Amino acid sequence: MIKVFVCEDNEKQRKNITNIIQNYLLMQDYDMEFELSTESPSAILSHLQQYSSNNGLYFLDVDLNAEMNGIALGLEIRKLDSSAKIVFITTHTELTYLTFLYKVEAMDYIPKDDHKIMQNKIIECIDIAMERYLNTGNLTEENIVVKAGDASIRLNVNEIKFIESSSVPHKLIVHLDNRKVEYYGKIKEAENLSSKFYRCHQSFVVNINNIQEIDKKNRIVTMNDGEVCYVSTRYLKGLLSKFETDQ
């Protein structure tokens, strides 16, 4: 999932940019979430330090009337989120050369002086960020892509705890670190999405790497986040073997 951040010291401009982004996301089936809108560079950095983010999309004003300007903020964001997509929204286009000096690698520079142009450019950046995310994801980690309605959602395999059959026919629920995703699919096909997955029950496929404990007597699997799923007698021996082998 891409999380979107805005840092702009002018309250009117900040609300304007925020509204453009939120209204557009409401109309799209993107795997994207608006995370934070603030005037404070330190609030952005504190949030990233507390809640690690990857592939974030950041809309930053250049002149923030703070000890840290937007370009310096972009540099610090890059240290915490190496895949960050950074967009500068500014009236000071003459300062864009500083992004090369700081090696921030900005995605775009959007002028503030024309509302319609700014709106179109913000939307364009959102579309491009989503396209790149789906096409590349985090190449250092294993990902899968599932279809949820008209949306294609890229999921990091390491964040997946287990997949279970939904009460809705032909639907599956993916349990991740901090959220759940529903998509149309078959449980027998889910096991083949990754070598880390193992079908442990008629209704469950579990990520072996995220198992904390297997209760053989009660046939309960506890994940490393405390969630539980079940293992049937039929699959218990194979699950134990794979769990012990992959440790």
Wavefront OBJ file of the C-alpha trace (Angstrom):
o trace
v 0.000 0.000 0.000
v 1.119 3.529 -0.793
v 0.628 6.053 1.992
v 0.295 9.734 1.086
v 1.734 12.636 3.093
v 1.422 16.419 2.753
v 3.695 18.994 4.401
v 2.676 22.614 3.768
v 2.906 25.507 6.233
v 0.109 27.609 4.676
v -3.145 26.295 6.143
v -5.300 27.298 3.173
v -2.907 25.715 0.689
v -2.553 22.623 2.862
v -6.317 22.089 2.995
v -6.559 22.682 -0.735
v -3.865 20.106 -1.575
v -5.294 17.645 0.941
v -8.793 17.959 -0.528
v -7.523 17.384 -4.064
v -5.768 14.184 -3.000
v -8.547 12.823 -0.786
v -11.292 13.545 -3.332
v -9.340 11.818 -6.077
v -8.570 8.767 -3.944
v -12.284 8.438 -3.132
v -12.973 8.031 -6.851
v -10.230 5.473 -7.459
v -9.811 1.844 -6.427
v -6.149 2.415 -5.660
v -4.228 0.555 -2.981
v -3.402 3.950 -1.511
v -4.256 5.666 1.772
v -4.035 9.293 2.877
v -1.858 9.198 5.986
v -0.915 12.663 7.250
v -1.324 16.374 6.452
v 0.776 18.760 8.531
v 2.692 22.042 8.578
v 5.526 20.478 10.580
v 8.525 18.695 8.998
v 9.255 17.045 12.351
v 5.734 15.569 12.437
v 6.402 13.797 9.139
v 9.732 12.411 10.356
v 8.353 11.384 13.754
v 5.525 9.540 12.037
v 7.939 7.671 9.769
v 10.147 6.755 12.716
v 7.170 5.440 14.684
v 5.298 3.778 11.828
v 7.766 2.593 9.232
v 6.635 3.314 5.691
v 7.851 2.151 2.305
v 6.884 3.482 -1.110
v 5.256 6.563 0.436
v 4.106 9.471 -1.753
v 5.072 12.864 -0.303
v 3.803 16.287 -1.410
v 6.125 18.885 0.125
v 6.232 22.662 0.082
v 9.762 23.975 -0.459
v 9.552 26.967 1.905
v 8.047 25.634 5.149
v 8.964 28.629 7.360
v 10.690 26.195 9.685
v 14.244 25.284 10.580
v 14.041 22.599 7.909
v 12.928 23.458 4.379
v 11.081 21.026 2.129
v 14.183 19.935 0.249
v 16.066 19.108 3.455
v 12.926 17.297 4.614
v 12.937 15.306 1.402
v 16.508 14.225 2.108
v 15.557 13.018 5.608
v 12.477 11.230 4.252
v 14.703 9.434 1.747
v 16.789 8.062 4.653
v 13.668 6.583 6.296
v 11.830 5.557 3.136
v 14.327 4.707 0.399
v 11.542 4.119 -2.140
v 9.814 7.432 -1.386
v 8.163 9.298 -4.244
v 8.707 12.977 -3.471
v 6.825 15.816 -5.158
v 7.567 19.488 -4.465
v 4.712 21.992 -4.636
v 6.123 25.501 -4.614
v 6.080 29.121 -5.725
v 9.884 29.060 -5.616
v 10.719 27.155 -8.802
v 14.123 28.857 -8.819
v 15.060 26.683 -5.815
v 14.569 23.394 -7.638
v 18.303 23.251 -8.372
v 18.776 22.510 -4.661
v 17.130 19.109 -5.117
v 20.064 18.134 -7.313
v 22.506 19.526 -4.764
v 20.819 17.503 -2.009
v 20.346 14.489 -4.340
v 16.686 14.166 -3.319
v 15.570 12.737 -6.713
v 12.206 14.462 -6.888
v 9.377 12.911 -8.873
v 7.973 16.304 -9.958
v 7.829 20.043 -9.256
v 4.346 21.568 -9.198
v 3.749 25.342 -9.274
v 1.138 26.740 -6.881
v 0.117 29.793 -8.882
v -2.533 28.062 -11.042
v -5.055 25.921 -9.138
v -6.175 23.892 -12.170
v -2.638 23.067 -13.238
v -1.750 22.151 -9.649
v -4.786 19.857 -9.381
v -4.018 18.117 -12.684
v -0.361 17.665 -11.776
v -1.178 16.233 -8.340
v -3.564 13.723 -9.917
v -0.958 12.850 -12.540
v 1.625 12.173 -9.820
v -0.818 9.922 -7.947
v -1.518 7.920 -11.121
v 2.161 7.557 -11.967
v 3.081 6.566 -8.403
v 0.409 3.863 -8.446
v 1.492 2.582 -11.855
v 5.133 2.327 -10.800
v 4.187 0.656 -7.541
v 2.196 -2.043 -9.345
v 4.873 -2.556 -11.986
v 7.864 -2.725 -9.683
v 6.851 -2.881 -6.013
v 9.763 -3.499 -3.683
v 12.123 -5.533 -5.847
v 14.178 -6.631 -2.832
v 11.200 -8.505 -1.353
v 8.690 -11.019 -2.656
v 5.344 -9.579 -3.705
v 2.079 -10.909 -5.071
v -0.682 -9.012 -6.888
v -4.355 -9.761 -6.276
v -7.488 -8.298 -7.871
v -10.068 -6.711 -5.577
v -12.888 -5.408 -7.733
v -11.340 -3.118 -10.331
v -8.231 -2.568 -8.222
v -4.943 -4.437 -8.476
v -3.292 -4.639 -5.046
v 0.369 -5.477 -4.516
v 1.018 -7.320 -1.245
v 4.361 -7.932 0.426
v 4.536 -11.680 1.146
v 6.505 -11.096 4.349
v 3.573 -9.100 5.757
v 1.004 -11.813 5.027
v 0.085 -13.938 8.060
v -2.477 -16.221 6.474
v -5.232 -16.392 3.882
v -8.673 -17.717 4.734
v -11.902 -18.448 2.900
v -14.487 -15.682 3.278
v -18.149 -16.211 4.153
v -18.792 -14.632 0.749
v -18.634 -17.368 -1.921
v -15.457 -17.426 -4.023
v -13.767 -14.760 -1.902
v -10.611 -14.948 0.208
v -9.381 -12.750 3.067
v -5.672 -11.954 3.334
v -4.538 -11.182 6.896
v -1.567 -8.783 6.880
v 0.344 -6.912 9.578
v -2.176 -4.118 10.083
v -5.033 -4.758 7.685
v -7.108 -7.272 5.771
v -7.687 -7.477 2.036
v -10.539 -9.367 0.365
v -10.310 -10.601 -3.195
v -11.930 -13.154 -5.466
v -10.019 -16.423 -5.598
v -9.829 -20.069 -4.596
v -8.074 -21.328 -1.477
v -6.446 -24.186 -3.410
v -4.835 -21.615 -5.719
v -3.631 -19.352 -2.882
v -1.074 -21.935 -1.727
v 0.724 -21.627 -5.066
v 1.226 -17.860 -4.782
v 4.448 -18.283 -2.771
v 6.798 -21.046 -1.642
v 6.324 -19.637 1.891
v 2.642 -20.580 1.861
v 1.229 -23.898 3.042
v -2.370 -25.038 3.015
v -3.037 -26.226 6.560
v -6.821 -26.540 6.454
v -9.704 -26.644 4.015
v -10.172 -22.920 4.672
v -6.668 -21.681 5.536
v -3.321 -21.092 3.838
v -0.610 -19.973 6.246
v 2.716 -18.166 5.780
v 5.228 -20.556 7.369
v 7.666 -17.731 8.144
v 5.124 -15.917 10.317
v 4.102 -18.838 12.542
v 4.893 -18.381 16.211
v 3.518 -21.662 17.573
v 1.660 -24.803 16.493
v -0.587 -26.420 19.101
v -0.725 -30.033 17.906
v -3.299 -31.157 20.466
v -5.871 -28.474 19.679
v -4.698 -28.021 16.091
v -4.329 -24.240 16.427
v -1.676 -22.147 14.671
v -0.677 -18.908 16.396
v 0.949 -16.264 14.215
v 3.669 -13.865 15.338
v 1.086 -11.094 15.747
v -1.153 -13.214 17.995
v -3.780 -14.052 15.365
v -4.794 -17.697 15.095
v -5.932 -20.046 12.378
v -6.564 -23.777 12.315
v -4.881 -26.884 11.007
v -6.718 -30.073 10.133
v -5.472 -33.562 10.996
v -4.943 -34.199 7.301
v -2.433 -31.354 6.957
v -0.852 -31.349 10.442
v 2.102 -33.624 9.739
v 3.060 -31.759 6.591
v 2.758 -28.386 8.326
v 4.985 -29.489 11.217
v 7.567 -30.831 8.807
v 7.658 -27.633 6.759
v 7.669 -25.431 9.872
v 10.626 -27.298 11.402
v 12.512 -27.497 8.120
v 12.176 -23.785 7.296
v 13.363 -22.533 10.686
l 1 2 3 4 5 6 7 8 9 10 11 12 13 14 15 16 17 18 19 20 21 22 23 24 25 26 27 28 29 30 31 32 33 34 35 36 37 38 39 40 41 42 43 44 45 46 47 48 49 50 51 52 53 54 55 56 57 58 59 60 61 62 63 64 65 66 67 68 69 70 71 72 73 74 75 76 77 78 79 80 81 82 83 84 85 86 87 88 89 90 91 92 93 94 95 96 97 98 99 100 101 102 103 104 105 106 107 108 109 110 111 112 113 114 115 116 117 118 119 120 121 122 123 124 125 126 127 128 129 130 131 132 133 134 135 136 137 138 139 140 141 142 143 144 145 146 147 148 149 150 151 152 153 154 155 156 157 158 159 160 161 162 163 164 165 166 167 168 169 170 171 172 173 174 175 176 177 178 179 180 181 182 183 184 185 186 187 188 189 190 191 192 193 194 195 196 197 198 199 200 201 202 203 204 205 206 207 208 209 210 211 212 213 214 215 216 217 218 219 220 221 222 223 224 225 226 227 228 229 230 231 232 233 234 235 236 237 238 239 240 241 242 243 244 245 246 247
